């Protein structure tokens, strides 16, 4: 299973699970990153942190530590 921080710009994926505990997980879920949401990776900063994504019509930047908590799969790989 891939996590969001492992993807490259241009990839589109579906969220399968959000890991983490307490406030960090709640913050990620509050931003709309929930199971079944479609995410497109827009770009990464030159050193790879943060990563900019597009979800539900808006752009969002996440730190790699936050992006590592979002498990994803490519469209068509859902089981």
MOPAC internal coordinates of N, CA, C and O (Angstrom, degrees):
PM7 1SCF
backbone

  N    0.0000 0     0.00 0     0.00 0    0    0    0
  C    1.4587 1     0.00 0     0.00 0    1    0    0
  C    1.5224 1   108.46 1     0.00 0    2    1    0
  O    1.2310 1   120.47 1   -47.84 1    3    2    1
  N    1.3237 1   116.70 1   132.16 1    3    2    1
  C    1.4592 1   122.01 1   177.94 1    5    3    2
  C    1.5129 1   110.97 1   -86.93 1    6    5    3
  O    1.2310 1   121.33 1   -22.51 1    7    6    5
  N    1.3132 1   115.07 1   157.49 1    7    6    5
  C    1.4546 1   120.71 1   171.13 1    9    7    6
  C    1.5198 1   107.94 1  -115.24 1   10    9    7
  O    1.2310 1   120.78 1   -19.03 1   11   10    9
  N    1.3073 1   116.12 1   160.97 1   11   10    9
  C    1.4548 1   122.32 1  -173.23 1   13   11   10
  C    1.5253 1   113.05 1   -59.53 1   14   13   11
  O    1.2310 1   119.66 1   147.65 1   15   14   13
  N    1.3096 1   118.26 1   -32.35 1   15   14   13
  C    1.4681 1   120.83 1  -178.36 1   17   15   14
  C    1.5312 1   112.63 1   -72.43 1   18   17   15
  O    1.2310 1   119.33 1   167.90 1   19   18   17
  N    1.3216 1   118.88 1   -12.10 1   19   18   17
  C    1.4644 1   122.66 1  -178.51 1   21   19   18
  C    1.5294 1   113.16 1   -90.43 1   22   21   19
  O    1.2310 1   120.04 1   174.30 1   23   22   21
  N    1.3211 1   117.53 1    -5.70 1   23   22   21
  C    1.4581 1   121.13 1  -173.40 1   25   23   22
  C    1.5203 1   112.15 1   -87.64 1   26   25   23
  O    1.2310 1   121.45 1   -17.12 1   27   26   25
  N    1.3282 1   114.83 1   162.88 1   27   26   25
  C    1.4615 1   122.21 1   179.24 1   29   27   26
  C    1.5263 1   109.36 1  -110.44 1   30   29   27
  O    1.2310 1   120.10 1   -24.11 1   31   30   29
  N    1.3314 1   117.42 1   155.89 1   31   30   29
  C    1.4694 1   120.49 1   177.58 1   33   31   30
  C    1.5295 1   111.56 1   -53.90 1   34   33   31
  O    1.2310 1   121.38 1   -40.47 1   35   34   33
  N    1.3308 1   114.97 1   139.53 1   35   34   33
  C    1.4547 1   121.47 1  -179.81 1   37   35   34
  C    1.5146 1   114.02 1    98.21 1   38   37   35
  O    1.2310 1   119.74 1   163.48 1   39   38   37
  N    1.3232 1   118.10 1   -16.52 1   39   38   37
  C    1.4657 1   120.80 1  -179.64 1   41   39   38
  C    1.5277 1   110.25 1   -79.34 1   42   41   39
  O    1.2310 1   121.11 1   -38.05 1   43   42   41
  N    1.3260 1   115.49 1   141.95 1   43   42   41
  C    1.4605 1   121.93 1   176.38 1   45   43   42
  C    1.5168 1   108.14 1  -119.33 1   46   45   43
  O    1.2310 1   120.86 1   -48.69 1   47   46   45
  N    1.3298 1   115.96 1   131.31 1   47   46   45
  C    1.4579 1   121.57 1  -174.62 1   49   47   46
  C    1.5267 1   111.00 1  -137.50 1   50   49   47
  O    1.2310 1   121.60 1    -9.01 1   51   50   49
  N    1.3219 1   114.54 1   170.99 1   51   50   49
  C    1.4612 1   122.83 1   176.52 1   53   51   50
  C    1.5352 1   107.89 1  -117.81 1   54   53   51
  O    1.2310 1   120.42 1   -44.20 1   55   54   53
  N    1.3164 1   116.81 1   135.80 1   55   54   53
  C    1.4643 1   121.40 1   178.11 1   57   55   54
  C    1.5233 1   108.97 1   -72.57 1   58   57   55
  O    1.2310 1   120.66 1   -50.96 1   59   58   57
  N    1.3405 1   116.34 1   129.04 1   59   58   57
  C    1.4582 1   120.37 1   177.65 1   61   59   58
  C    1.5264 1   112.28 1  -106.17 1   62   61   59
  O    1.2310 1   120.89 1   152.10 1   63   62   61
  N    1.3467 1   115.91 1   -27.90 1   63   62   61
  C    1.4688 1   118.85 1  -178.84 1   65   63   62
  C    1.5227 1   109.23 1  -166.31 1   66   65   63
  O    1.2310 1   121.09 1   -33.31 1   67   66   65
  N    1.3326 1   115.51 1   146.69 1   67   66   65
  C    1.4612 1   121.22 1   173.83 1   69   67   66
  C    1.5159 1   107.59 1  -113.76 1   70   69   67
  O    1.2310 1   120.98 1   -58.78 1   71   70   69
  N    1.3243 1   115.73 1   121.22 1   71   70   69
  C    1.4561 1   121.84 1   179.25 1   73   71   70
  C    1.5275 1   109.81 1   -90.67 1   74   73   71
  O    1.2310 1   120.62 1     4.09 1   75   74   73
  N    1.3042 1   116.43 1  -175.91 1   75   74   73
  C    1.4607 1   120.10 1   177.13 1   77   75   74
  C    1.5128 1   111.66 1   104.65 1   78   77   75
  O    1.2310 1   122.15 1    -2.74 1   79   78   77
  N    1.3111 1   113.49 1   177.26 1   79   78   77
  C    1.4583 1   120.08 1  -177.18 1   81   79   78
  C    1.5168 1   110.49 1  -135.10 1   82   81   79
  O    1.2310 1   121.46 1   -24.19 1   83   82   81
  N    1.3042 1   114.81 1   155.81 1   83   82   81
  C    1.4515 1   123.89 1   170.10 1   85   83   82
  C    1.5193 1   114.62 1    50.59 1   86   85   83
  O    1.2310 1   120.71 1    52.50 1   87   86   85
  N    1.3373 1   116.24 1  -127.50 1   87   86   85
  C    1.4547 1   121.65 1  -170.99 1   89   87   86
  C    1.5229 1   113.88 1   -67.03 1   90   89   87
  O    1.2310 1   119.89 1   145.96 1   91   90   89
  N    1.3210 1   117.82 1   -34.04 1   91   90   89
  C    1.4628 1   120.04 1  -179.21 1   93   91   90
  C    1.5277 1   109.97 1   -64.80 1   94   93   91
  O    1.2310 1   120.40 1   131.91 1   95   94   93
  N    1.3113 1   116.84 1   -48.09 1   95   94   93
  C    1.4658 1   120.57 1   178.88 1   97   95   94
  C    1.5226 1   110.40 1   -63.61 1   98   97   95
  O    1.2310 1   119.93 1   136.97 1   99   98   97
  N    1.3114 1   117.74 1   -43.03 1   99   98   97
  C    1.4666 1   121.61 1   179.64 1  101   99   98
  C    1.5217 1   110.66 1   -60.98 1  102  101   99
  O    1.2310 1   120.25 1   138.70 1  103  102  101
  N    1.3275 1   117.12 1   -41.30 1  103  102  101
  C    1.4642 1   121.22 1   179.54 1  105  103  102
  C    1.5239 1   110.61 1   -63.11 1  106  105  103
  O    1.2310 1   120.41 1   136.18 1  107  106  105
  N    1.3289 1   116.82 1   -43.82 1  107  106  105
  C    1.4641 1   120.82 1   179.28 1  109  107  106
  C    1.5312 1   110.14 1   -62.87 1  110  109  107
  O    1.2310 1   120.15 1   134.56 1  111  110  109
  N    1.3119 1   117.31 1   -45.44 1  111  110  109
  C    1.4658 1   121.04 1   179.38 1  113  111  110
  C    1.5267 1   111.04 1   -64.25 1  114  113  111
  O    1.2310 1   119.93 1   140.95 1  115  114  113
  N    1.3277 1   117.73 1   -39.05 1  115  114  113
  C    1.4658 1   121.57 1   179.23 1  117  115  114
  C    1.5262 1   112.16 1   -63.75 1  118  117  115
  O    1.2310 1   119.99 1   154.12 1  119  118  117
  N    1.3187 1   117.63 1   -25.88 1  119  118  117
  C    1.4607 1   121.28 1   178.47 1  121  119  118
  C    1.5288 1   111.82 1   -79.16 1  122  121  119
  O    1.2310 1   120.05 1   179.05 1  123  122  121
  N    1.3299 1   117.52 1    -0.95 1  123  122  121
  C    1.4588 1   121.13 1   177.88 1  125  123  122
  C    1.5117 1   114.13 1    96.06 1  126  125  123
  O    1.2310 1   120.28 1  -175.62 1  127  126  125
  N    1.3229 1   117.08 1     4.38 1  127  126  125
  C    1.4611 1   120.68 1   179.03 1  129  127  126
  C    1.5287 1   107.42 1   -86.79 1  130  129  127
  O    1.2310 1   121.67 1   -92.92 1  131  130  129
  N    1.3308 1   114.41 1    87.08 1  131  130  129
  C    1.4588 1   121.23 1  -176.36 1  133  131  130
  C    1.5235 1   108.97 1  -123.66 1  134  133  131
  O    1.2310 1   120.74 1   -15.35 1  135  134  133
  N    1.3174 1   116.19 1   164.65 1  135  134  133
  C    1.4598 1   121.49 1   179.76 1  137  135  134
  C    1.5280 1   109.53 1   -54.91 1  138  137  135
  O    1.2310 1   121.14 1   -49.08 1  139  138  137
  N    1.3284 1   115.43 1   130.92 1  139  138  137
  C    1.4562 1   121.65 1   178.63 1  141  139  138
  C    1.5256 1   114.73 1    93.29 1  142  141  139
  O    1.2310 1   120.15 1   169.05 1  143  142  141
  N    1.3261 1   117.32 1   -10.95 1  143  142  141
  C    1.4716 1   120.38 1   179.86 1  145  143  142
  C    1.5257 1   110.05 1   -72.58 1  146  145  143
  O    1.2310 1   121.10 1   -38.17 1  147  146  145
  N    1.3191 1   115.49 1   141.83 1  147  146  145
  C    1.4621 1   121.12 1   177.66 1  149  147  146
  C    1.5241 1   109.02 1   -92.68 1  150  149  147
  O    1.2310 1   120.84 1   -45.96 1  151  150  149
  N    1.3322 1   116.01 1   134.04 1  151  150  149
  C    1.4598 1   122.41 1  -178.86 1  153  151  150
  C    1.5190 1   109.06 1  -127.97 1  154  153  151
  O    1.2310 1   121.18 1   -43.96 1  155  154  153
  N    1.3298 1   115.36 1   136.04 1  155  154  153
  C    1.4601 1   121.25 1   172.28 1  157  155  154
  C    1.5270 1   107.96 1  -113.58 1  158  157  155
  O    1.2310 1   120.56 1   -49.82 1  159  158  157
  N    1.3260 1   116.53 1   130.18 1  159  158  157
  C    1.4610 1   120.45 1   177.17 1  161  159  158
  C    1.5267 1   107.11 1   -81.46 1  162  161  159
  O    1.2310 1   120.67 1   -59.51 1  163  162  161
  N    1.3241 1   116.32 1   120.49 1  163  162  161
  C    1.4628 1   122.11 1  -177.76 1  165  163  162
  C    1.5220 1   110.94 1   -87.97 1  166  165  163
  O    1.2310 1   120.19 1   124.89 1  167  166  165
  N    1.3259 1   117.24 1   -55.11 1  167  166  165
  C    1.4640 1   120.28 1   178.81 1  169  167  166
  C    1.5144 1   110.29 1  -163.40 1  170  169  167
  O    1.2310 1   122.09 1   -15.50 1  171  170  169
  N    1.3268 1   113.60 1   164.50 1  171  170  169
  C    1.4613 1   121.37 1   174.74 1  173  171  170
  C    1.5192 1   107.84 1  -119.96 1  174  173  171
  O    1.2310 1   120.30 1   -31.31 1  175  174  173
  N    1.3057 1   117.03 1   148.69 1  175  174  173
  C    1.4534 1   121.18 1   175.34 1  177  175  174
  C    1.5276 1   108.70 1   -65.13 1  178  177  175
  O    1.2310 1   119.71 1   -20.74 1  179  178  177
  N    1.3295 1   118.16 1   159.26 1  179  178  177
  C    1.4680 1   120.62 1  -177.22 1  181  179  178
  C    1.5301 1   114.93 1   -52.15 1  182  181  179
  O    1.2310 1   119.97 1   145.29 1  183  182  181
  N    1.3017 1   117.65 1   -34.71 1  183  182  181
  C    1.4668 1   120.41 1   177.74 1  185  183  182
  C    1.5258 1   112.31 1   -95.73 1  186  185  183
  O    1.2310 1   120.27 1  -171.76 1  187  186  185
  N    1.3507 1   117.08 1     8.24 1  187  186  185
  C    1.4572 1   121.27 1   175.14 1  189  187  186
  C    1.5094 1   115.65 1    89.83 1  190  189  187
  O    1.2310 1   119.49 1   177.23 1  191  190  189
  N    1.3093 1   118.57 1    -2.77 1  191  190  189
  C    1.4621 1   121.09 1  -177.39 1  193  191  190
  C    1.5171 1   108.98 1  -139.86 1  194  193  191
  O    1.2310 1   117.85 1   -62.01 1  195  194  193
  N    1.3020 1   121.71 1   117.99 1  195  194  193
  C    1.4589 1   129.03 1    10.03 1  197  195  194
  C    1.5263 1   112.36 1   -90.35 1  198  197  195
  O    1.2310 1   121.89 1    -0.96 1  199  198  197
  N    1.3217 1   113.98 1   179.04 1  199  198  197
  C    1.4561 1   121.89 1   175.55 1  201  199  198
  C    1.5328 1   107.10 1  -113.21 1  202  201  199
  O    1.2310 1   120.52 1   -44.54 1  203  202  201
  N    1.3335 1   116.62 1   135.46 1  203  202  201
  C    1.4585 1   121.13 1   178.55 1  205  203  202
  C    1.5195 1   108.80 1  -101.33 1  206  205  203
  O    1.2310 1   120.97 1   -50.17 1  207  206  205
  N    1.3285 1   115.76 1   129.83 1  207  206  205
  C    1.4568 1   121.61 1  -179.51 1  209  207  206
  C    1.5261 1   109.99 1  -124.76 1  210  209  207
  O    1.2310 1   121.42 1   -17.08 1  211  210  209
  N    1.3240 1   114.89 1   162.92 1  211  210  209
  C    1.4635 1   120.90 1   172.63 1  213  211  210
  C    1.5122 1   107.18 1  -118.46 1  214  213  211
  O    1.2310 1   121.17 1   -55.57 1  215  214  213
  N    1.3310 1   115.37 1   124.43 1  215  214  213
  C    1.4641 1   121.55 1  -179.51 1  217  215  214
  C    1.5215 1   108.40 1  -141.98 1  218  217  215
  O    1.2310 1   121.16 1   -48.27 1  219  218  217
  N    1.3089 1   115.39 1   131.73 1  219  218  217
  C    1.4629 1   122.20 1   177.66 1  221  219  218
  C    1.5271 1   112.55 1    51.19 1  222  221  219
  O    1.2310 1   120.48 1  -141.67 1  223  222  221
  N    1.3410 1   116.69 1    38.33 1  223  222  221
  C    1.4518 1   121.01 1   174.14 1  225  223  222
  C    1.5202 1   116.48 1    85.42 1  226  225  223
  O    1.2310 1   119.68 1  -177.05 1  227  226  225
  N    1.3224 1   118.21 1     2.95 1  227  226  225
  C    1.4644 1   118.70 1   177.23 1  229  227  226
  C    1.5189 1   110.42 1  -132.60 1  230  229  227
  O    1.2310 1   121.21 1   -23.85 1  231  230  229
  N    1.3207 1   115.29 1   156.15 1  231  230  229
  C    1.4586 1   121.36 1   178.96 1  233  231  230
  C    1.5195 1   109.56 1   -92.57 1  234  233  231
  O    1.2310 1   121.40 1   -36.06 1  235  234  233
  N    1.3231 1   114.92 1   143.94 1  235  234  233
  C    1.4584 1   122.18 1  -175.73 1  237  235  234
  C    1.5182 1   108.43 1  -143.76 1  238  237  235
  O    1.2310 1   120.24 1   -42.85 1  239  238  237
  N    1.3136 1   117.15 1   137.15 1  239  238  237
  C    1.4607 1   121.17 1   175.33 1  241  239  238
  C    1.5213 1   109.48 1  -106.64 1  242  241  239
  O    1.2310 1   121.03 1   -45.92 1  243  242  241
  N    1.3283 1   115.63 1   134.08 1  243  242  241
  C    1.4608 1   122.14 1   179.47 1  245  243  242
  C    1.5203 1   109.70 1  -124.27 1  246  245  243
  O    1.2310 1   120.75 1   -36.67 1  247  246  245
  N    1.3144 1   116.17 1   143.33 1  247  246  245
  C    1.4610 1   120.42 1   170.91 1  249  247  246
  C    1.5222 1   108.12 1   -68.65 1  250  249  247
  O    1.2310 1   120.79 1   -23.89 1  251  250  249
  N    1.3232 1   116.09 1   156.11 1  251  250  249
  C    1.4670 1   119.74 1   178.98 1  253  251  250
  C    1.5189 1   111.62 1   -60.67 1  254  253  251
  O    1.2310 1   120.10 1   145.21 1  255  254  253
  N    1.3264 1   117.42 1   -34.79 1  255  254  253
  C    1.4682 1   119.64 1   179.53 1  257  255  254
  C    1.5270 1   111.09 1   -64.47 1  258  257  255
  O    1.2310 1   120.42 1   144.68 1  259  258  257
  N    1.3348 1   116.81 1   -35.32 1  259  258  257
  C    1.4680 1   120.65 1   176.93 1  261  259  258
  C    1.5276 1   110.35 1   -74.91 1  262  261  259
  O    1.2310 1   120.42 1   136.30 1  263  262  261
  N    1.3334 1   116.80 1   -43.70 1  263  262  261
  C    1.4597 1   120.89 1  -179.03 1  265  263  262
  C    1.5297 1   111.58 1   -62.92 1  266  265  263
  O    1.2310 1   120.25 1   150.58 1  267  266  265
  N    1.3281 1   117.13 1   -29.42 1  267  266  265
  C    1.4674 1   121.30 1   179.11 1  269  267  266
  C    1.5297 1   112.23 1   -68.23 1  270  269  267
  O    1.2310 1   119.92 1   164.99 1  271  270  269
  N    1.3136 1   117.77 1   -15.01 1  271  270  269
  C    1.4624 1   121.63 1  -179.97 1  273  271  270
  C    1.5281 1   112.87 1   -89.07 1  274  273  271
  O    1.2310 1   120.46 1   176.21 1  275  274  273
  N    1.3361 1   116.73 1    -3.79 1  275  274  273
  C    1.4645 1   121.30 1  -176.65 1  277  275  274
  C    1.5256 1   108.97 1  -106.84 1  278  277  275
  O    1.2310 1   120.63 1   -72.51 1  279  278  277
  N    1.3348 1   116.39 1   107.49 1  279  278  277
  C    1.4603 1   121.20 1   176.98 1  281  279  278
  C    1.5227 1   108.68 1   -83.04 1  282  281  279
  O    1.2310 1   121.16 1   -43.37 1  283  282  281
  N    1.3283 1   115.38 1   136.63 1  283  282  281
  C    1.4623 1   121.16 1  -175.48 1  285  283  282
  C    1.5226 1   111.03 1  -137.53 1  286  285  283
  O    1.2310 1   120.72 1   -17.35 1  287  286  285
  N    1.3210 1   116.23 1   162.65 1  287  286  285
  C    1.4606 1   121.47 1   169.86 1  289  287  286
  C    1.5167 1   107.46 1  -139.15 1  290  289  287
  O    1.2310 1   121.34 1   -23.93 1  291  290  289
  N    1.3252 1   115.03 1   156.07 1  291  290  289
  C    1.4583 1   120.12 1   179.93 1  293  291  290
  C    1.5219 1   109.50 1   -71.58 1  294  293  291
  O    1.2310 1   121.38 1   -28.28 1  295  294  293
  N    1.3175 1   114.96 1   151.72 1  295  294  293
  C    1.4588 1   119.25 1   178.24 1  297  295  294
  C    1.5296 1   108.89 1   -56.97 1  298  297  295
  O    1.2310 1   120.49 1   -45.05 1  299  298  297
  N    1.3112 1   116.66 1   134.95 1  299  298  297
  C    1.4536 1   121.22 1  -179.49 1  301  299  298
  C    1.5228 1   113.28 1    93.99 1  302  301  299
  O    1.2310 1   119.62 1   168.92 1  303  302  301
  N    1.3240 1   118.33 1   -11.08 1  303  302  301
  C    1.4609 1   121.72 1   178.94 1  305  303  302
  C    1.5238 1   113.16 1   -98.30 1  306  305  303
  O    1.2310 1   120.33 1  -179.25 1  307  306  305
  N    1.3239 1   116.97 1     0.75 1  307  306  305
  C    1.4614 1   119.77 1  -179.88 1  309  307  306
  C    1.5100 1   109.78 1   -61.73 1  310  309  307
  O    1.2310 1   121.00 1   -43.17 1  311  310  309
  N    1.3145 1   115.69 1   136.83 1  311  310  309
  C    1.4578 1   119.32 1   179.41 1  313  311  310
  C    1.4983 1   111.63 1  -109.66 1  314  313  311
  O    1.2310 1   120.10 1   180.00 1  315  314  313

